[in-house]
């Protein structure tokens, strides 16, 4: 069995070493490995098109991350399943990020930082969590972890998904008919959706206007979900009080991008959920073993849905 890791040379070696240890008996090579070896399995991280053009007998392609939108934009071998990571430690990181952003705004820590800069000692009125209903867009493995972490803090939590789904303690909405009611009960909107043709530009002026005001927006998913000019206009109008953004449409953000200096935007460089290599390798190796035994696995994406 041959397993190939497709990535930039600087990133490949730790993955290759860990995969080789987790798959005893397998030959594990990198993108620049033996050109005569045609891989059975590919584990990819920003793999170029020529990687897939070279490997023509693949049994499965494993994405070394939760998002597969970039991968699906390539011409992949027909009929070969694409498998995404299921959490692998990313859910906890994402929940930490969302909780921090939520509490920072809810408890006015951003305002207190500004008061400190002005040497002003000014206690601010307290808020009730009941007045800050949180809405999570997307209840996959990562979205569920985020929703439960926020719920554990005592905030009312709802989730919206494309198809009906239930989650203990979380009010759920689904489909086009459930979208407007979901927004209407939400004051803090958290985006954890995958990027698909249906979700590109989904979060626009109409979405921001549908939220309870003053609203707050947290994006830990994809920048292409958001019409950035509409986000800026919602902030200017005051309907949107602020935003915590881990992503933007074009990354890295160009130096003159308005997000950098906006006083009510907290911007981070796509770090809400970093891929944990060892946890990811263990999950991938387990699934390769299952496939070799002709057993079913979870995490196979639908090309039609895009996730």
C-alpha positions in Angstrom: 0.0 0.0 0.0 1.3 3.4 -1.0 0.1 6.6 0.8 1.2 10.0 -0.6 1.1 13.4 1.2 0.5 16.3 -1.1 1.7 19.7 0.2 4.4 22.2 0.1 7.9 20.7 0.8 8.3 22.7 4.0 5.1 21.2 5.5 5.4 17.6 4.3 8.1 15.9 6.4 6.3 15.8 9.8 3.2 14.5 8.2 5.1 11.8 6.2 6.9 10.7 9.4 3.7 10.5 11.4 1.8 8.7 8.7 4.6 6.2 8.3 4.5 5.5 12.0 0.7 5.2 12.0 0.6 3.0 8.9 3.2 0.2 9.5 4.0 -1.6 6.3 2.8 1.2 4.1 5.1 3.2 1.8 4.5 6.9 2.6 5.9 9.5 0.2 5.5 13.2 -0.4 4.5 15.2 -3.4 8.1 15.2 -4.6 8.6 11.5 -3.8 9.3 8.6 -6.1 7.6 9.5 -9.4 7.3 5.8 -10.2 5.0 5.2 -7.2 1.2 5.5 -7.9 -0.5 6.1 -4.5 -3.5 4.1 -3.2 -4.4 6.9 -0.7 -3.7 10.6 -0.8 -3.6 12.9 2.2 -3.6 16.4 0.9 -3.0 19.9 2.2 -3.2 22.6 -0.6 -2.2 19.9 -3.2 -1.8 21.2 -6.8 -3.6 19.8 -9.8 -0.5 18.0 -11.0 -0.5 15.9 -7.9 -3.9 14.3 -8.9 -2.9 14.1 -12.5 0.0 11.9 -11.5 -1.9 9.5 -9.1 -4.5 7.7 -11.1 -5.3 4.6 -9.0 -6.4 6.3 -5.8 -8.9 4.5 -3.6 -9.6 7.6 -1.4 -8.5 11.2 -0.9 -8.2 12.5 2.6 -8.3 16.3 3.3 -5.9 17.3 6.1 -8.5 19.8 7.3 -12.2 20.3 7.8 -12.8 22.5 4.8 -12.8 20.9 1.3 -13.9 23.8 -0.9 -10.4 24.4 -2.3 -9.9 20.7 -2.9 -13.3 20.3 -4.7 -12.3 23.1 -7.1 -9.7 20.8 -8.7 -10.2 18.1 -11.3 -10.2 15.0 -9.1 -10.2 11.4 -10.2 -13.8 10.4 -11.0 -15.5 8.2 -8.4 -12.8 8.5 -5.8 -14.3 9.4 -2.3 -13.0 12.5 -0.7 -12.9 12.3 3.1 -12.8 15.3 5.4 -11.5 15.5 9.0 -14.1 15.1 11.6 -13.1 17.5 14.4 -9.7 16.0 15.3 -9.3 18.6 18.0 -10.5 21.5 15.9 -13.9 21.8 17.5 -12.5 22.6 20.9 -10.2 25.3 19.5 -13.1 26.8 17.5 -15.3 26.8 20.6 -12.6 28.5 22.6 -12.4 31.2 19.9 -16.1 31.8 19.8 -16.5 31.8 23.5 -13.7 34.3 23.9 -15.1 36.6 21.2 -18.6 36.4 22.7 -17.5 37.1 26.3 -15.2 39.8 25.2 -18.1 41.7 23.7 -20.8 40.7 26.1 -18.7 41.6 29.2 -17.6 44.9 27.5 -13.9 44.0 27.7 -13.3 45.8 24.4 -14.8 48.9 25.9 -12.9 48.6 29.1 -9.7 48.3 27.0 -10.5 51.7 25.4 -11.3 53.2 28.8 -8.0 52.0 30.2 -6.2 53.6 27.2 -7.9 56.9 28.2 -7.2 56.3 31.9 -10.9 56.4 32.6 -12.3 54.4 35.6 -15.9 53.8 34.5 -18.0 50.7 35.5 -20.5 49.9 32.8 -24.0 48.4 33.3 -24.3 44.7 33.4 -26.1 42.7 30.7 -28.4 39.6 31.0 -27.4 36.5 29.0 -31.0 36.0 28.2 -30.9 39.2 26.2 -28.1 37.8 24.0 -29.5 34.8 22.1 -26.7 33.2 20.0 -27.4 31.6 16.6 -25.0 29.1 15.1 -25.0 28.8 11.3 -24.1 25.2 10.6 -24.4 22.2 13.0 -21.8 19.8 11.7 -19.3 18.3 14.1 -17.6 21.7 14.6 -20.8 23.7 14.9 -22.3 21.3 17.4 -19.2 21.7 19.6 -19.5 25.5 19.4 -23.2 25.5 20.2 -22.8 23.3 23.2 -19.9 25.3 24.6 -21.9 28.5 24.3 -25.0 26.8 25.8 -22.8 25.7 28.8 -22.2 29.4 29.6 -25.9 30.0 29.9 -26.7 31.8 26.7 -29.8 30.8 24.7 -28.6 29.0 21.6 -30.2 28.1 18.3 -28.7 26.5 15.2 -29.6 26.6 11.5 -28.9 23.8 9.1 -29.7 23.0 5.5 -31.7 19.9 6.5 -33.5 19.1 9.8 -31.2 18.2 12.7 -31.7 17.9 16.5 -29.2 18.9 19.2 -29.9 18.6 22.9 -30.7 21.9 24.5 -30.4 23.8 21.2 -33.4 25.2 19.3 -33.0 24.1 15.7 -34.1 25.6 12.4 -33.6 24.3 8.9 -34.0 25.0 5.3 -35.1 28.2 3.5 -38.3 28.5 5.5 -36.4 28.4 8.8 -33.8 30.9 8.0 -35.7 34.2 8.6 -37.1 32.9 12.0 -33.6 31.8 13.0 -32.2 35.3 12.3 -35.1 37.0 14.0 -34.3 35.4 17.4 -30.6 35.8 17.0 -28.5 38.7 18.4 -25.0 37.1 18.1 -24.6 35.3 14.8 -21.8 32.7 14.6 -20.8 31.3 11.1 -19.5 27.7 11.1 -20.9 26.8 7.6 -18.9 25.0 4.9 -18.2 27.0 1.7 -20.4 25.8 -1.1 -22.2 27.4 -4.1 -25.2 27.8 -1.8 -23.4 29.5 1.0 -21.1 31.8 -1.0 -22.3 35.4 -0.4 -25.0 34.1 1.9 -24.4 36.6 4.7 -25.4 39.9 3.1 -27.3 43.1 4.0 -30.6 41.1 4.3 -29.1 38.7 6.8 -27.6 41.5 9.0 -30.9 43.4 8.8 -32.7 40.2 10.0 -30.8 40.0 13.3 -31.9 41.5 16.6 -30.1 44.8 17.1 -27.6 45.7 18.2 -26.2 42.5 16.8 -22.7 41.0 16.8 -21.1 38.7 14.2 -18.5 36.0 14.7 -17.1 34.3 11.6 -14.9 31.2 12.0 -15.8 29.6 8.7 -15.0 31.2 5.3 -14.7 34.8 4.2 -16.5 34.2 1.0 -19.7 33.6 2.9 -19.8 37.4 3.6 -20.6 40.3 1.3 -17.9 42.5 3.0 -19.4 45.8 1.8 -22.7 44.9 3.4 -20.9 44.0 6.6 -19.2 47.4 6.7 -22.5 49.2 5.9 -24.3 47.3 8.8 -21.5 48.4 11.1 -21.8 52.0 9.9 -25.6 52.0 10.5 -25.2 50.7 14.0 -27.5 47.7 13.4 -24.4 45.6 13.7 -22.4 46.6 16.8 -19.3 44.8 16.0 -17.6 41.7 14.5 -14.9 39.1 15.3 -13.6 37.8 12.1 -11.1 35.0 11.7 -11.4 35.0 7.9 -11.8 37.4 5.0 -12.6 36.9 1.3 -9.0 37.2 0.1 -6.3 35.9 2.5 -4.0 37.2 3.6 -5.9 40.5 3.9 -4.3 43.1 1.8 -2.6 45.9 3.8 -5.2 48.5 2.9 -8.2 46.2 3.7 -10.7 48.2 5.8 -11.0 45.3 8.4 -7.5 46.0 9.7 -8.2 49.4 11.2 -12.0 49.3 11.8 -12.6 50.2 15.4 -15.4 47.6 15.8 -13.8 44.6 14.0 -11.4 42.2 15.7 -9.5 40.4 13.0 -7.3 37.3 13.3 -5.4 35.4 10.5 -7.5 32.2 10.1 -6.4 30.6 13.3 -9.7 29.7 15.0 -9.1 26.0 14.5 -5.6 24.9 13.5 -5.2 21.4 12.2 -3.6 19.2 14.9 -1.3 16.9 13.0 -1.1 13.9 15.3 -4.8 13.8 16.0 -5.5 14.1 12.3 -3.0 11.4 11.3 -4.6 9.0 13.9 -8.1 9.6 12.4 -6.8 9.2 8.8 -4.9 6.0 9.6 -7.9 4.5 11.3 -10.1 5.2 8.3 -7.5 3.9 5.8 -7.4 0.7 7.9 -11.2 0.5 7.7 -11.2 0.9 3.9 -8.6 -1.8 3.5 -10.9 -4.1 5.4 -13.8 -3.0 3.2 -15.5 -1.3 6.2 -17.6 1.9 5.9 -16.2 5.2 7.2 -17.7 8.5 8.2 -16.7 11.9 6.8 -17.1 11.1 3.1 -18.2 14.3 1.4 -21.0 14.7 -1.1 -19.8 16.4 -4.3 -23.4 17.6 -4.8 -23.6 19.3 -1.5 -20.0 20.3 -1.3 -19.4 19.1 2.2 
